[in-house]
Amino acid sequence: MVDPINTSNAARMRLQTVQTDGTAGAPGAAQQGQPVSAVDQVHLSDTASTRITERLAENGPPFDAARVSRIREALAEGQYPVDPQRITDSIFQDYSALMR
């Protein structure tokens, strides 16, 4: 089982905090001024890498190609709903999270 990677702004902010002040709140946390990458590393064996690649090849792309195609067609036809207010709200929420 593979857990998804959290790429949300909140996760980025936590990572940035860990990288700049050296605290992670867990045993083995990064030392003062030392980036997380210098402490935590993951290495996959060749066998594991091969198995992951084989599974991805068997299961197809990790996204819904049919849905992407439908959205692409809707965009080309000018039928894809775009809500400028929702986009604006999302941008301001992300900005607010970054400024905390």
C-alpha positions in Angstrom: 0.0 0.0 0.0 1.3 3.4 -0.9 0.2 6.5 1.1 -0.4 9.7 -0.9 2.1 12.5 -0.5 0.6 15.6 1.2 1.4 18.6 -1.0 -1.0 21.0 0.5 0.1 24.4 1.5 -0.2 23.5 5.2 2.2 20.6 4.7 4.6 22.8 2.8 4.5 25.3 5.7 5.2 22.6 8.2 8.2 21.4 6.1 9.5 24.9 5.8 9.2 25.4 9.5 11.1 22.2 10.2 13.8 23.2 7.7 14.3 26.6 9.1 14.0 26.1 12.8 15.1 22.5 13.1 12.2 21.3 15.2 9.9 18.5 14.1 8.3 17.6 17.3 9.3 14.0 17.1 12.2 11.9 18.3 15.1 12.1 15.9 14.0 15.5 14.6 16.4 17.6 12.6 19.0 19.5 14.5 19.1 23.3 14.6 19.5 24.7 11.0 19.8 21.3 9.4 17.3 20.6 6.6 15.0 17.6 6.9 16.5 16.0 3.8 19.8 15.8 5.6 18.2 13.6 8.3 15.4 11.7 6.8 16.0 9.7 3.6 14.2 6.8 1.9 16.0 4.3 -0.3 14.2 1.7 -2.3 15.9 -1.5 -3.3 16.1 -2.3 -7.0 13.5 -5.0 -6.4 11.1 -2.6 -4.8 11.6 0.0 -7.5 11.0 -2.7 -10.2 7.8 -3.9 -8.5 6.4 -0.4 -8.2 7.1 0.3 -11.8 5.5 -3.0 -12.9 2.4 -2.2 -10.9 2.1 1.2 -12.4 2.5 -0.2 -15.9 -0.2 -2.9 -15.2 -2.7 -0.5 -13.7 -2.3 2.2 -16.3 -1.8 5.9 -15.6 -2.4 7.1 -12.0 -5.2 9.4 -13.2 -8.5 9.0 -14.9 -7.6 9.5 -18.6 -11.3 9.4 -19.6 -12.1 12.3 -17.2 -9.1 14.3 -18.4 -10.3 13.8 -22.0 -13.8 15.0 -21.1 -12.5 18.1 -19.4 -10.2 18.8 -22.3 -13.1 18.6 -24.7 -15.3 20.8 -22.5 -12.6 23.4 -22.4 -12.2 23.3 -26.2 -15.9 23.8 -26.6 -16.1 26.5 -24.0 -18.5 24.4 -21.9 -16.3 23.9 -18.8 -17.7 25.8 -15.8 -15.2 28.3 -14.3 -16.2 30.1 -11.1 -13.9 33.1 -10.7 -15.2 33.8 -7.2 -14.3 30.2 -6.1 -10.8 30.6 -7.7 -10.3 33.9 -6.0 -11.4 32.5 -2.6 -9.0 29.6 -3.0 -6.1 31.9 -3.8 -6.8 34.1 -0.8 -7.0 31.0 1.5 -3.7 29.8 0.3 -2.1 33.2 0.7 -3.5 33.5 4.3 -2.1 30.1 5.1 1.3 31.1 3.9 1.3 34.3 5.9 0.6 32.6 9.2 
